[in-house]
Amino acid sequence: DGGVHDQPAGALDGDGQLELAVGFSGKTGVQCLALDGKVKWENSEVSHVFSLVATEPNEGRRTLLVACGNGTMRLLDHAGASAAPETNDGQLLHHVFGGDDEPSATLPYVGIAYGAGGQRLAVGLTRDPEPQWRYDLPGGSCASQIRFVSSAQLLAGAERQWLIAGADGSLHIISRDGQFNDYFHTGQELAGIAGGRAGKHGVLVVSGKRGIRAWKVLPPATASR
Protein backbone atom coordinates (compact mmCIF):
# COMPACT_ATOMS: atom_id res chain seq x y z
CA ASP A 1 0.00 0.00 0.00
CA GLY A 2 1.10 3.58 -0.50
CA GLY A 3 3.63 4.86 -2.98
CA VAL A 4 7.38 4.42 -3.09
CA HIS A 5 9.27 7.25 -1.39
CA ASP A 6 12.87 6.08 -1.65
CA GLN A 7 14.83 3.19 -3.11
CA PRO A 8 18.61 3.13 -2.60
CA ALA A 9 20.56 0.27 -4.20
CA GLY A 10 23.58 -1.54 -2.80
CA ALA A 11 25.00 -4.85 -1.59
CA LEU A 12 23.41 -5.04 1.85
CA ASP A 13 24.25 -8.53 3.10
CA GLY A 14 27.88 -8.79 2.02
CA ASP A 15 27.41 -11.35 -0.77
CA GLY A 16 28.45 -8.86 -3.47
CA GLN A 17 25.02 -8.95 -5.13
CA LEU A 18 23.13 -5.70 -5.54
CA GLU A 19 19.80 -5.34 -3.77
CA LEU A 20 17.16 -2.63 -3.90
CA ALA A 21 15.83 -1.32 -0.58
CA VAL A 22 12.34 0.12 -1.14
CA GLY A 23 10.61 2.39 1.38
CA PHE A 24 6.83 2.69 1.12
CA SER A 25 4.70 5.65 2.19
CA GLY A 26 2.01 3.36 3.62
CA LYS A 27 2.03 0.47 6.08
CA THR A 28 4.17 -1.87 3.97
CA GLY A 29 7.33 -0.41 5.47
CA VAL A 30 10.61 -1.48 3.82
CA GLN A 31 11.29 -4.32 1.40
CA CYS A 32 14.65 -5.61 0.21
CA LEU A 33 14.46 -6.86 -3.36
CA ALA A 34 16.89 -8.83 -5.49
CA LEU A 35 17.41 -7.42 -8.97
CA ASP A 36 15.10 -10.12 -10.36
CA GLY A 37 12.28 -8.63 -8.26
CA LYS A 38 12.20 -11.39 -5.62
CA VAL A 39 11.55 -10.13 -2.07
CA LYS A 40 14.50 -11.12 0.17
CA TRP A 41 12.99 -9.64 3.34
CA GLU A 42 10.47 -7.07 4.49
CA ASN A 43 9.88 -5.11 7.67
CA SER A 44 6.50 -3.55 8.42
CA GLU A 45 7.49 -2.42 11.93
CA VAL A 46 8.50 0.81 10.23
CA SER A 47 5.75 2.52 8.25
CA HIS A 48 5.09 5.69 6.29
CA VAL A 49 8.74 5.80 5.22
CA PHE A 50 9.79 9.20 3.90
CA SER A 51 13.40 8.31 3.11
CA LEU A 52 16.16 5.82 3.82
CA VAL A 53 19.89 5.59 3.21
CA ALA A 54 22.38 2.72 3.28
CA THR A 55 25.35 3.18 5.63
CA GLU A 56 28.98 2.42 4.82
CA PRO A 57 29.78 -1.34 4.85
CA ASN A 58 30.83 -2.95 8.13
CA GLU A 59 32.50 -6.31 7.42
CA GLY A 60 30.79 -6.16 4.03
CA ARG A 61 27.30 -5.61 5.41
CA ARG A 62 25.26 -2.42 5.34
CA THR A 63 22.61 -1.03 7.67
CA LEU A 64 19.65 1.04 6.53
CA LEU A 65 18.91 4.30 8.30
CA VAL A 66 15.16 4.91 7.92
CA ALA A 67 13.24 8.16 8.52
CA CYS A 68 9.47 7.87 8.98
CA GLY A 69 6.62 10.32 8.61
CA ASN A 70 6.14 10.70 12.37
CA GLY A 71 9.73 11.95 12.76
CA THR A 72 11.18 8.76 14.23
CA MET A 73 14.30 7.05 12.90
CA ARG A 74 15.03 3.32 12.84
CA LEU A 75 17.99 1.15 11.91
CA LEU A 76 17.42 -1.98 9.81
CA ASP A 77 20.30 -4.43 9.61
CA HIS A 78 21.26 -6.43 6.51
CA ALA A 79 18.55 -9.00 7.29
CA GLY A 80 15.80 -6.46 8.04
CA ALA A 81 15.88 -6.59 11.85
CA SER A 82 14.85 -3.26 13.38
CA ALA A 83 16.45 -1.28 16.19
CA ALA A 84 16.37 2.31 17.45
CA PRO A 85 19.51 4.42 16.98
CA GLU A 86 21.61 4.60 20.14
CA THR A 87 21.34 8.38 20.07
CA ASN A 88 19.83 11.13 17.99
CA ASP A 89 19.49 13.69 20.76
CA GLY A 90 15.70 13.38 20.76
CA GLN A 91 15.57 15.26 17.45
CA LEU A 92 12.61 14.35 15.24
CA LEU A 93 13.74 13.79 11.65
CA HIS A 94 11.39 13.17 8.73
CA HIS A 95 14.02 12.67 6.01
CA VAL A 96 17.61 11.47 5.94
CA PHE A 97 20.07 11.75 3.05
CA GLY A 98 23.58 10.47 2.39
CA GLY A 99 26.20 12.27 0.37
CA ASP A 100 28.17 9.51 -1.41
CA ASP A 101 31.33 10.53 0.44
CA GLU A 102 34.50 8.60 0.99
CA PRO A 103 34.32 6.28 4.05
CA SER A 104 36.36 8.75 6.15
CA ALA A 105 33.60 11.38 6.12
CA THR A 106 32.78 12.22 9.75
CA LEU A 107 29.33 13.71 9.09
CA PRO A 108 27.97 11.55 6.26
CA TYR A 109 24.24 12.31 6.65
CA VAL A 110 21.87 15.23 6.80
CA GLY A 111 18.37 15.00 8.23
CA ILE A 112 15.38 17.24 7.52
CA ALA A 113 12.85 17.99 10.24
CA TYR A 114 9.41 19.55 9.79
CA GLY A 115 8.11 21.97 12.40
CA ALA A 116 4.86 23.73 13.22
CA GLY A 117 3.73 26.22 10.61
CA GLY A 118 5.69 24.51 7.81
CA GLN A 119 9.18 25.37 9.07
CA ARG A 120 12.04 23.13 7.98
CA LEU A 121 15.32 22.40 9.69
CA ALA A 122 18.46 20.74 8.29
CA VAL A 123 20.47 18.70 10.80
CA GLY A 124 24.03 17.43 10.25
CA LEU A 125 24.41 13.86 11.51
CA THR A 126 27.32 11.65 12.54
CA ARG A 127 27.33 7.92 11.81
CA ASP A 128 25.58 7.15 15.13
CA PRO A 129 23.44 9.22 14.04
CA GLU A 130 23.97 12.13 16.46
CA PRO A 131 23.07 15.75 15.54
CA GLN A 132 26.06 18.09 15.29
CA TRP A 133 24.61 21.24 13.75
CA ARG A 134 21.26 22.74 12.75
CA TYR A 135 20.35 25.12 9.93
CA ASP A 136 17.00 26.89 9.41
CA LEU A 137 15.45 26.46 5.97
CA PRO A 138 12.55 28.35 4.35
CA GLY A 139 9.15 27.00 5.30
CA GLY A 140 6.82 25.17 2.98
CA SER A 141 7.07 22.22 0.60
CA CYS A 142 8.37 22.19 -2.96
CA ALA A 143 5.53 21.98 -5.46
CA SER A 144 7.47 19.68 -7.80
CA GLN A 145 8.63 16.13 -7.08
CA ILE A 146 12.20 17.37 -6.71
CA ARG A 147 14.73 15.42 -4.67
CA PHE A 148 15.40 18.56 -2.71
CA VAL A 149 18.65 17.49 -1.01
CA SER A 150 21.80 16.60 -2.93
CA SER A 151 25.55 16.91 -2.43
CA ALA A 152 28.47 17.96 -4.58
CA GLN A 153 32.15 18.75 -4.30
CA LEU A 154 32.19 22.40 -5.31
CA LEU A 155 35.60 23.31 -3.84
CA ALA A 156 38.88 21.56 -4.60
CA GLY A 157 40.29 19.46 -1.76
CA ALA A 158 37.11 19.67 0.31
CA GLU A 159 34.44 17.16 1.27
CA ARG A 160 31.17 17.42 -0.57
CA GLN A 161 28.81 20.24 0.38
CA TRP A 162 25.09 19.78 0.93
CA LEU A 163 22.81 21.38 -1.66
CA ILE A 164 19.27 21.97 -0.41
CA ALA A 165 16.44 23.47 -2.44
CA GLY A 166 14.02 25.78 -0.66
CA ALA A 167 10.31 25.94 -1.42
CA ASP A 168 10.78 29.63 -2.28
CA GLY A 169 13.26 28.89 -5.09
CA SER A 170 16.35 29.45 -2.95
CA LEU A 171 19.37 27.16 -3.04
CA HIS A 172 21.30 26.55 0.18
CA ILE A 173 24.90 25.35 0.34
CA ILE A 174 26.19 23.94 3.65
CA SER A 175 29.57 22.41 4.43
CA ARG A 176 29.67 18.97 6.02
CA ASP A 177 30.83 20.36 9.37
CA GLY A 178 28.16 23.08 9.29
CA GLN A 179 30.77 25.84 9.69
CA PHE A 180 30.10 27.36 6.26
CA ASN A 181 26.75 28.10 4.66
CA ASP A 182 25.48 30.36 1.91
CA TYR A 183 22.34 30.68 -0.17
CA PHE A 184 20.89 32.60 -3.09
CA HIS A 185 17.54 32.89 -4.82
CA THR A 186 17.35 31.33 -8.27
CA GLY A 187 14.23 33.24 -9.32
CA GLN A 188 12.26 30.13 -10.20
CA GLU A 189 10.52 27.16 -8.66
CA LEU A 190 13.15 24.43 -8.63
CA ALA A 191 12.65 21.01 -10.22
CA GLY A 192 16.22 19.67 -9.93
CA ILE A 193 19.60 20.52 -8.38
CA ALA A 194 23.08 19.14 -9.02
CA GLY A 195 26.72 20.12 -8.81
CA GLY A 196 30.29 18.94 -9.27
CA ARG A 197 33.75 19.79 -10.54
CA ALA A 198 34.54 20.93 -14.09
CA GLY A 199 38.28 21.35 -14.49
CA LYS A 200 39.57 23.71 -11.79
CA HIS A 201 36.21 25.10 -10.67
CA GLY A 202 32.92 23.94 -9.28
CA VAL A 203 29.61 23.99 -11.14
CA LEU A 204 26.06 24.36 -9.80
CA VAL A 205 23.17 23.34 -12.06
CA VAL A 206 19.46 23.89 -11.41
CA SER A 207 16.36 23.20 -13.47
CA GLY A 208 12.90 24.67 -13.24
CA LYS A 209 10.03 26.15 -15.24
CA ARG A 210 12.40 28.68 -16.79
CA GLY A 211 14.78 26.00 -18.01
CA ILE A 212 18.23 24.90 -16.93
CA ARG A 213 20.84 27.29 -15.53
CA ALA A 214 24.43 26.72 -14.44
CA TRP A 215 26.90 28.76 -12.38
CA LYS A 216 30.65 28.54 -12.05
CA VAL A 217 31.71 28.28 -8.39
CA LEU A 218 35.02 29.82 -7.32
CA PRO A 219 36.25 30.23 -3.73
CA PRO A 220 36.75 33.83 -2.56
CA ALA A 221 40.36 34.95 -2.89
CA THR A 222 40.50 35.59 0.85
CA ALA A 223 38.64 32.46 1.92
CA SER A 224 40.28 30.47 4.66
CA ARG A 225 38.29 27.28 3.88
Protein Blocks (a to p, Z undefined) as FASTA:
>chain_A
ZZdfbdcdddfkonopacdddddfblnopadddfkopafbdcfkbghifbdcddddeehi
acdddddfkopacdddfkopacddfbgghpacfbdcdehiafklmblbccddddehhiac
dddddfkbccfbdcdddedjdfblcdfbdcddfbghiacddddddfkopacdddfklpac
cdddehiacfbdcdddehjbccdddddfkoccdddddddfkbcZZ
